[in-house]
Amino acid sequence: MDSLKQQIVQKLERLPEEALQQVLDFVAFLEWRGENHKQLLSVKSEDSRQEDDAQWLETDLSNLDSYDAYDWQPGELNEGLPVKYYPGKGVVIVEE
């Protein structure tokens, strides 16, 4: 048996029965995750992205004008274009 396995076995031998059950559950989870990881990623990634996009697009932004405007400090914006929020229209790039 290699060194890492020996260390694990030594620690397991000192654990109470209740903790051993938790270890067994965790090992079963690790096995399950290893067997299903790629499948879960491929299924979840496409479905989750579509759900996240839909939720974001349906977000109620009508109360944005109730927040104070953020006071940008020098150096915070190193690049990009200035924008302004117009209620009912959204964020618009400010023409210079």
Secondary structure, DSSP 8 states (H G I E B T S, - for coil): --HHHHHHHHHHHTS-HHHHHHHHHHHHHHHHHHHHHHHHHHHHHHHHHHHHHHHHHT---TTGGGS------TTS--SS--EEEETTTEEEE---
